[in-house]
């Protein structure tokens, strides 16, 4: 592996671990500090900056998943997840951010009634990301 490929591999590996930690933290927050989780979720798509910042993060994470997927156990699942993340992000780039905000204003309050389930799922996803990142093929 040349130097640039090694740097890309290390960077995307670190991003996957950070994503795992993010999901663990959000899962814990959803279960043990639901008001903070509620405020966090309601903050997305609140402005054009937040909308595009979220999309940029989604692209970085999706790209990192695709770079790392060949080296991970359950490679196909993570490849699919990476492409779904990138595809939905591309769709969100094509629509006006105010549509995203309107959707979030409708969908997030509904989702909040399932916050404990979301917290458990987020925690499980965080464990999965951390586990596969540390269990390279």
Secondary structure, DSSP 8 states (H G I E B T S, - for coil): --HHHHHHHHHHHHHHHHHHHHHHHHHHHHHH-HHHHHHHHHTTTSSHHHHHHHHHHHHHHHHHHHHHHTTBTTHHHHHHHHHHHHHHHHHHHHS-HHHHHHHHHHHHHHHHTTHHHHHHHHHHHHHHHHHHHHSB-
